[in-house]
Amino acid sequence: MPQDAYTLRFVAEELDAMLAGGKVNKIVQPSRDEIDILLYAGGKTRRLLLNTNASLARACVSEAPRTAPDVAPNFCMLLRKHLSGAVLTRVRQEGFERILSFAFDCAGEFTRAERILYAEIMGKYSNLVLTESGVILGALKVSSLQENFKRVLFPGVKYAFPEKQDKADPSDKPALCARLAAFGGGDIAEFLFSNLSGLALPTCRIIAREVFAGRTQPLGDKAAYWADRVHDFIFSKEISPAVERDEKGTAKDFHARFAGGEPYPSVNAAADAYYTERESARTFSEQKRKLESLLISRRKKEEKKLALLTERELSCADMEKNRIFGELITANIYALRKGMEGCELVNYYDENAASVKIPLDKTLSPAQNAQKYYKKYNKQKRTLDAVAAQKKDAEADLDYTRSMLSALARAENALDLSEIAEELRGAGLLPPEKKKGAKQTPAVPFRTFVFGKFTVFAGRNNVQNDRLLRAAAPNDVWLHTQKYHSSHVLIRTEGRKVPENVLLAAAEICAFFSDAKEGGKVPVDWCERRFVKKPSGARAGFVTYTDFQTMLVEPRRHADAEQ
């Protein structure tokens, strides 16, 4: 949820307690919407994360890793110029607004000044503005008079807070009472959201539940009583930070005061956990969508190429007929003459010796007509030979692309995507990744499952499937779905006989990580590793196998073993 004024009040207090007195060591800008300030405070380095993205806007101390770009953007350079080495003296909320101010004591060789960085956490209007003596030094998102005549955010202009909404300030009891007196019944949470400033709808729903107990009747002459209760709830120091999760366990929201959910020691910790999970899910979704778009585009091109090759193949369907026509004309050349538009000859290639009508070019002699059919036959033969090789390559390319789309559909986290992207780079479908230094990325682990004394591994993609095959012993059991793309699954036997329940579980895992996941019972082939071969020069993930048996199973995920 957007961090409303109610939540930011607790965030400001916690940040002030953690960071006040801290010295700025480093400032980076990991993305267009985010500034990270590293401060040494409380005996350790802490990362103050300030994000202005419309759906991820927040201010919190975060331990989530960030990667800084090679070249710092302009606003980051401005902050480094004015805040490097400065001491953060205080963090506070401005009134009951969604604005936090970070005051820095900036001392130079001959000057000393207090500079304030305002973090406006207001959804799509979120921004960061650095000021000195009330004058703007710079903003993450600048706006000129032409762009916004109500509020200018430009260097050299006096900083002004955003224009207030037509809502009552909860800290103003008379105004709060007047608004509540106007409640005519219905959804009290929606009414609070529409009439009180600084409160997000989720917070209003909590107030409706905790204070009003779901009341839907007008408040009447008891508006003052309810105003006191709402005021006391909003400005109480009582907190019970928690991340609210849905039935699938996905983070749905976070709250400063919430009965239920996953508890956290502080509002900052709850906010960081919620937004880190949400940001990871968003990054995963975006990366997956980009890879999917690339592969779908490639698949369409390969399907189009294959269709054109098939069309060329069909255009040669009468190849044998042209050869026969040439043969028949040559055999009966004594009975033909120039100027004939056609002839009817006995087809001695037909078991019934039926007659066949052959069109002739009257401007050509019988021998030239025969040569014309022979030339057409030879051209079609050469075309078929060329098309056969091209079609084989096109079918292999299309099958590989489909296998990559299958692996992408089975991807569950960033680790899965990283190896798929690496495989695409190896295949030349993605440009090489620019890496600092020569540090090699460690191999992503296989999916691992344990059943009794047996360990089952499943590859995440084609590259892992090959790696899994190389790591297997000859007597290990290898599994793959029949006629569907799937993960390669391996049961580590260590020379032991595999029980039926372990074999069944491994087959269920193989069926789950396959294209046939949603299709009921799935045929899964299994054999010993020694019967699985990888042809020389074959693409990643492609193998042949013999001496196999097949079993029908229902796809089932099973729980991963703890790494």
C-alpha positions in Angstrom: 0.0 0.0 0.0 1.2 3.6 -0.3 2.8 4.7 2.9 0.2 7.1 4.3 0.8 9.8 6.9 -0.4 7.4 9.7 2.3 4.8 8.8 5.0 7.4 8.0 4.7 8.9 11.5 6.1 5.6 13.0 8.6 5.3 10.1 10.0 8.8 10.9 10.3 8.0 14.6 12.1 4.7 13.9 14.4 6.3 11.3 15.3 9.1 13.6 16.2 6.7 16.4 18.3 4.5 14.0 20.0 7.2 11.9 20.3 10.5 13.8 23.9 11.3 14.3 25.0 9.1 11.3 27.6 10.3 8.8 27.0 10.0 5.1 29.5 7.6 3.6 28.2 7.0 0.1 25.2 8.0 -2.1 24.1 5.8 -5.1 21.2 5.8 -7.4 20.4 2.1 -8.3 17.4 3.1 -10.5 15.7 6.1 -12.0 13.3 6.3 -9.0 15.5 5.4 -6.1 18.3 7.0 -4.1 20.3 5.0 -1.5 22.2 6.9 1.2 24.7 4.8 3.2 25.3 6.2 6.7 27.5 5.1 9.5 25.2 5.2 12.5 24.9 3.2 15.7 28.2 1.5 15.1 27.3 0.0 11.7 26.7 1.1 8.1 23.0 1.4 7.3 21.3 1.9 3.9 18.6 4.5 3.8 16.4 3.7 0.8 14.3 6.5 -0.7 12.1 5.2 -3.5 9.7 7.4 -5.5 8.2 4.8 -7.8 4.4 5.1 -8.0 3.7 1.7 -6.6 6.9 1.2 -4.5 7.3 4.6 -3.0 8.8 4.4 0.5 11.5 5.5 3.0 13.1 2.8 5.0 16.4 1.2 6.1 16.9 -1.8 3.9 19.4 -4.6 3.8 18.4 -5.8 0.3 21.4 -5.7 -2.1 21.5 -3.0 -4.7 23.6 -2.6 -7.8 24.8 0.9 -8.7 25.1 2.0 -12.3 28.6 2.7 -13.8 27.7 6.4 -14.3 25.8 8.3 -11.6 22.8 10.3 -12.8 22.6 14.1 -12.3 20.6 14.1 -9.1 22.8 11.5 -7.5 25.9 13.7 -8.3 24.1 16.7 -6.8 23.5 14.9 -3.6 27.1 13.7 -3.5 28.3 17.3 -3.9 26.1 18.7 -1.1 25.7 15.8 1.3 28.9 13.7 1.2 30.4 13.6 4.7 27.4 15.4 6.2 25.8 14.3 9.5 22.1 13.4 9.6 20.8 15.4 12.6 17.1 14.5 12.5 14.3 12.7 10.7 10.7 14.0 11.1 7.3 14.0 9.5 6.1 17.3 8.3 2.8 17.9 10.0 0.4 15.0 9.3 1.5 14.8 5.7 3.1 12.1 3.6 6.4 14.0 3.7 9.6 13.2 5.6 12.4 15.7 6.1 16.0 14.6 6.6 18.1 17.4 8.0 21.9 17.2 7.4 24.6 19.2 9.0 27.0 19.9 6.1 30.4 21.3 7.1 33.0 22.3 4.5 36.4 23.8 4.9 35.1 27.4 5.1 31.3 27.0 5.2 28.7 25.2 7.3 25.0 24.8 6.4 21.9 22.8 7.2 20.5 21.2 4.1 17.2 19.3 4.2 16.2 16.5 1.9 12.4 16.2 1.6 11.0 12.7 0.7 7.5 13.2 -0.6 5.9 9.7 -0.4 2.8 10.4 -2.4 2.2 7.6 -4.9 2.7 8.8 -8.5 3.6 12.3 -7.2 6.4 11.0 -5.0 9.6 13.0 -5.2 12.9 13.9 -3.5 13.8 17.6 -3.1 17.1 18.9 -1.6 16.9 22.4 -0.1 19.1 24.9 1.7 17.5 27.8 3.6 14.2 26.9 2.0 15.5 27.2 -1.5 15.6 24.2 -3.9 19.0 23.0 -4.8 17.7 20.2 -7.0 14.9 17.6 -7.3 14.8 14.1 -8.6 11.8 15.0 -10.7 11.8 18.7 -11.7 8.9 20.7 -13.0 8.9 24.1 -14.5 6.2 26.8 -14.5 5.1 25.7 -17.9 4.6 22.1 -16.7 2.9 22.9 -13.4 1.8 26.5 -12.6 0.6 25.5 -9.1 3.9 24.1 -7.8 7.3 24.7 -9.3 10.2 22.3 -8.4 13.3 23.8 -10.0 16.7 24.9 -8.6 16.6 28.4 -7.2 12.9 28.4 -6.4 11.6 28.5 -2.9 10.4 25.1 -1.7 6.7 24.9 -0.9 4.7 21.9 0.3 2.1 20.4 -2.0 -1.4 22.0 -2.0 -3.6 20.5 0.7 -6.6 18.3 -0.2 -10.1 19.2 0.7 -10.1 16.9 3.7 -10.0 17.2 7.4 -6.7 16.9 9.3 -7.2 14.1 11.9 -5.0 16.1 14.3 -7.6 18.9 14.3 -10.4 17.5 16.6 -13.0 20.1 15.8 -12.6 19.5 12.0 -12.5 15.7 12.6 -15.7 15.9 14.6 -17.5 18.1 12.0 -16.6 15.5 9.3 -17.8 12.5 11.3 -21.0 14.3 12.1 -21.7 14.4 8.4 -21.6 10.6 8.1 -24.9 9.5 6.9 -24.4 5.7 7.2 -22.9 3.1 4.9 -19.3 2.1 4.6 -17.4 4.0 7.3 -14.0 3.0 5.9 -14.8 4.6 2.5 -16.2 7.7 4.3 -13.0 8.1 6.4 -10.8 7.7 3.3 -12.8 10.4 1.4 -12.9 12.9 4.3 -9.7 12.5 6.3 -6.3 13.5 5.0 -3.2 11.3 5.3 -5.0 8.0 5.5 -4.8 5.2 3.0 -7.9 3.0 2.4 -6.3 -0.1 4.1 -5.7 2.1 7.3 -9.3 3.3 7.2 -10.5 -0.3 7.0 -8.4 -1.1 10.1 -9.9 1.9 11.9 -13.4 0.9 10.8 -12.8 -2.6 12.3 -10.9 -1.6 15.5 -12.8 1.6 16.4 -16.2 1.3 14.8 -16.5 -2.5 14.8 -18.1 -2.3 11.4 -20.7 0.3 12.3 -22.8 1.4 9.3 -25.4 3.7 11.1 -25.0 7.6 11.2 -23.0 8.8 14.2 -25.5 11.6 15.0 -24.9 13.5 18.3 -22.1 11.1 19.3 -19.8 12.4 16.6 -17.5 14.0 19.3 -17.2 10.7 21.1 -16.2 8.9 17.9 -13.9 11.7 16.9 -12.0 11.3 20.2 -11.7 7.5 19.6 -10.5 7.9 16.0 -8.0 10.6 17.1 -6.7 8.4 19.9 -6.3 5.4 17.6 -4.4 7.4 14.9 -2.0 9.2 17.3 -1.5 6.3 19.7 2.0 5.0 20.0 0.8 1.4 20.1 2.1 -0.6 17.2 2.0 -4.2 16.1 3.8 -4.2 12.7 2.9 -7.1 10.4 2.9 -8.2 6.8 -0.5 -9.3 5.6 -0.5 -12.4 3.3 -3.1 -13.9 1.1 -4.1 -17.5 1.0 -1.1 -18.4 -1.3 1.3 -16.8 1.2 2.1 -13.8 -1.0 2.6 -10.5 0.7 -0.6 -8.5 0.2 0.1 -5.5 2.4 1.9 -4.3 5.5 0.6 -2.4 8.5 1.9 -0.5 11.5 -0.9 -1.9 13.6 -2.5 -5.1 12.5 -4.0 -8.1 14.3 -2.9 -11.2 12.4 -0.4 -11.5 9.6 3.4 -12.1 9.9 4.7 -10.0 12.8 7.9 -7.9 12.6 9.8 -6.1 15.3 9.4 -2.6 13.7 7.3 -0.8 11.1 10.6 -0.3 9.1 11.3 -4.0 9.1 7.7 -4.8 8.0 7.9 -2.2 5.2 11.3 -3.4 4.0 10.2 -7.1 3.9 6.9 -6.2 2.1 8.5 -4.0 -0.5 11.5 -6.2 -1.1 9.3 -9.2 -1.8 7.0 -7.1 -4.0 10.0 -5.5 -5.9 11.5 -9.0 -6.4 8.2 -10.3 -7.8 7.9 -7.3 -10.0 11.5 -7.6 -11.3 11.0 -11.3 -11.8 7.8 -10.7 -13.8 9.4 -8.0 -16.0 12.5 -10.1 -16.7 10.3 -13.1 -17.5 8.1 -11.1 -19.8 11.1 -9.7 -21.7 12.6 -13.2 -22.2 9.1 -14.6 -23.1 8.6 -11.8 -25.7 12.0 -12.5 -27.3 11.3 -16.3 -27.5 7.7 -15.8 -28.8 9.1 -13.5 -31.5 11.7 -16.1 -32.4 9.1 -18.9 -32.4 6.9 -16.9 -34.8 9.8 -16.3 -37.2 10.8 -20.0 -37.1 7.2 -21.1 -37.6 6.9 -18.7 -40.6 10.2 -20.0 -42.0 9.0 -23.6 -41.6 5.7 -22.8 -43.3 7.6 -21.3 -46.3 9.8 -24.4 -46.5 6.8 -26.6 -46.4 5.2 -24.5 -49.1 8.3 -24.9 -51.3 8.2 -28.7 -50.6 4.6 -28.9 -51.7 5.4 -27.0 -54.9 7.6 -30.0 -55.9 4.8 -32.5 -55.4 4.6 -33.1 -59.1 8.3 -33.8 -59.4 7.9 -37.5 -60.3 5.2 -36.7 -62.8 7.5 -34.4 -64.7 10.2 -37.1 -64.9 7.6 -39.6 -66.2 6.4 -37.1 -68.8 10.0 -36.6 -70.0 10.5 -40.4 -70.1 7.3 -41.0 -72.1 8.0 -38.2 -74.6 11.5 -39.6 -75.2 10.1 -43.2 -75.6 7.5 -42.0 -78.1 9.5 -39.3 -79.8 9.1 -41.0 -83.3 5.3 -40.5 -83.1 5.5 -36.8 -82.1 6.2 -33.7 -84.1 6.8 -30.0 -83.6 3.7 -27.9 -83.4 1.6 -30.3 -81.3 -0.1 -28.8 -78.2 -0.4 -32.1 -76.5 -0.4 -35.8 -76.8 -1.9 -38.9 -75.1 0.5 -41.7 -74.4 0.4 -45.0 -72.7 2.0 -44.7 -69.2 4.0 -47.8 -68.9 4.9 -46.8 -65.3 1.3 -47.3 -64.4 0.4 -50.9 -63.5 -2.8 -50.7 -65.5 -1.0 -49.1 -68.4 -3.5 -46.3 -68.5 -3.2 -43.4 -71.0 -2.0 -40.0 -69.8 -2.4 -36.6 -71.4 0.8 -34.6 -71.6 0.8 -30.9 -72.4 3.4 -29.8 -75.1 4.9 -26.5 -76.1 4.1 -26.2 -79.8 7.0 -23.9 -80.4 9.4 -26.7 -79.3 10.4 -29.9 -80.8 9.5 -33.2 -79.1 13.1 -33.6 -77.8 13.1 -30.0 -76.5 9.7 -30.7 -74.7 11.3 -33.8 -73.1 14.3 -31.7 -72.0 11.9 -29.1 -70.6 10.3 -31.7 -68.3 13.6 -33.2 -67.3 14.9 -29.7 -66.4 11.8 -29.0 -64.3 12.2 -32.4 -62.6 15.9 -31.8 -61.8 15.2 -28.3 -60.5 12.5 -29.7 -58.2 14.8 -32.4 -57.1 17.6 -30.0 -56.2 15.0 -27.8 -54.4 13.7 -30.8 -52.4 17.3 -31.7 -51.4 18.0 -28.2 -50.2 14.6 -27.8 -48.5 15.0 -31.1 -46.6 18.2 -29.9 -44.9 16.8 -26.5 -44.2 13.6 -28.0 -42.9 15.5 -30.3 -40.6 17.4 -27.3 -39.2 14.3 -25.2 -38.9 12.4 -27.9 -37.0 15.4 -28.3 -34.7 15.5 -24.5 -34.1 11.7 -24.4 -33.5 11.9 -27.4 -31.1 14.7 -25.7 -29.2 12.8 -22.4 -28.9 9.7 -24.3 -27.6 11.9 -26.1 -25.1 13.2 -22.6 -23.9 9.6 -21.3 -23.6 8.8 -24.5 -21.6 11.7 -23.9 -19.3 10.6 -20.2 -18.9 7.1 -21.2 -18.1 8.5 -23.5 -15.3 10.7 -20.7 -13.9 9.7 -19.9 -10.3 12.3 -17.3 -9.2 15.2 -15.1 -10.3 17.6 -18.1 -10.1 15.7 -19.9 -12.8 15.7 -16.8 -15.0 19.4 -16.2 -14.6 20.4 -19.5 -16.1 17.8 -19.3 -18.9 19.2 -15.9 -19.8 22.7 -17.3 -19.7 21.7 -20.1 -22.0 20.2 -17.6 -24.4 23.4 -15.6 -24.4 25.3 -18.7 -25.2 23.0 -19.4 -28.1 23.5 -15.8 -29.4 19.9 -14.8 -28.7 20.9 -12.2 -26.1 23.9 -9.9 -26.1 26.7 -10.7 -23.7 26.3 -9.4 -20.2 28.6 -6.6 -19.2 30.3 -7.8 -16.0 32.7 -5.9 -13.8 36.0 -7.9 -13.3 36.4 -11.5 -14.1 34.4 -12.9 -11.2 32.4 -16.0 -12.3 28.8 -16.4 -11.3 28.3 -19.6 -9.2 26.2 -22.3 -10.8 22.5 -22.2 -9.8 21.7 -25.4 -7.8 19.3 -28.1 -9.1 15.8 -28.4 -7.7 16.4 -30.9 -4.9 13.9 -33.3 -3.2 14.5 -35.9 -0.6 12.4 -39.1 -0.1 13.7 -41.3 2.7 17.3 -42.1 1.9 17.0 -41.1 -1.8 17.8 -37.7 -3.3 15.9 -36.6 -6.4 17.2 -33.7 -8.6 15.4 -31.8 -11.3 17.0 -29.5 -13.9 15.7 -26.0 -14.2 16.5 -25.5 -17.9 18.3 -27.1 -20.8 21.8 -26.2 -19.5 21.0 -27.7 -16.1 19.6 -30.7 -17.7 22.9 -31.3 -19.5 24.8 -30.7 -16.3 22.6 -33.1 -14.4 23.2 -35.8 -17.0 27.0 -35.3 -16.7 26.9 -35.5 -12.9 24.9 -38.8 -12.9 26.3 -42.2 -12.3 25.5 -45.0 -14.8 23.0 -46.7 -12.4 21.2 -43.6 -11.4 17.6 -43.4 -12.7 16.8 -40.8 -15.3 13.2 -39.6 -16.1 11.6 -37.4 -18.8 8.0 -36.9 -20.0 7.1 -38.7 -23.2 6.6 -36.4 -26.2 6.5 -33.3 -24.0 9.2 -30.8 -23.0 10.1 -31.2 -19.3 12.8 -31.0 -16.8 15.3 -33.9 -16.7 14.8 -35.7 -13.4 17.4 -37.9 -11.7 17.2 -40.3 -8.8 20.6 -40.7 -7.1 20.7 -44.5 -6.4 24.2 -45.1 -5.1 23.8 -48.6 -6.3 20.6 -49.3 -4.4 17.2 -50.5 -5.8 14.8 -47.6 -6.1 11.5 -48.2 -4.2 8.2 -47.8 -6.0 7.1 -44.8 -3.9 10.4 -42.9 -4.7 10.1 -43.7 -8.5 6.4 -42.5 -8.4 7.4 -39.2 -6.6 10.2 -38.5 -9.1 7.8 -39.2 -12.0 5.2 -36.8 -10.4 7.9 -34.1 -10.2 8.9 -34.7 -13.8 5.3 -34.3 -14.9 4.8 -31.2 -12.8 7.8 -29.5 -14.4 6.6 -30.2 -18.0 4.4 -28.8 -20.7 1.7 -31.4 -19.8 1.4 -30.1 -16.2 -2.3 -29.1 -16.7 -3.4 -32.1 -18.8 -4.3 -34.8 -16.3 -2.2 -38.0 -16.2 1.1 -37.7 -18.0 3.3 -40.5 -19.5 6.8 -40.4 -18.0 9.7 -42.5 -19.4 12.4 -43.7 -17.1 15.6 -45.7 -17.5 19.1 -46.0 -16.1 21.5 -43.2 -16.9 23.7 -45.5 -19.0 20.9 -45.8 -21.6 20.8 -42.0 -22.1 23.0 -40.5 -24.8 23.7 -37.0 -25.9 24.4 -36.9 -29.7 27.6 -35.0 -30.7 26.8 -31.4 -31.5 23.2 -31.6 -30.2 21.7 -28.5 -28.6 21.5 -28.1 -24.8 18.9 -30.4 -23.3 18.6 -32.8 -26.3 19.2 -36.5 -25.7 18.2 -39.9 -27.0 17.5 -42.9 -24.8 16.7 -46.6 -25.0 15.7 -49.5 -22.7 13.1 -47.4 -21.0 9.8 -48.0 -19.2 6.7 -45.7 -19.1 4.4 -44.9 -16.2 1.3 -42.7 -16.1 1.3 -40.2 -13.2 -0.6 -37.1 -12.0 1.7 -34.0 -11.9 2.6 -33.0 -8.3 5.1 -30.4 -7.0 6.4 -32.0 -3.8 8.3 -29.9 -1.3 11.9 -28.9 -2.0 14.6 -30.1 0.3 16.1 -27.3 2.4 19.4 -26.1 0.9 
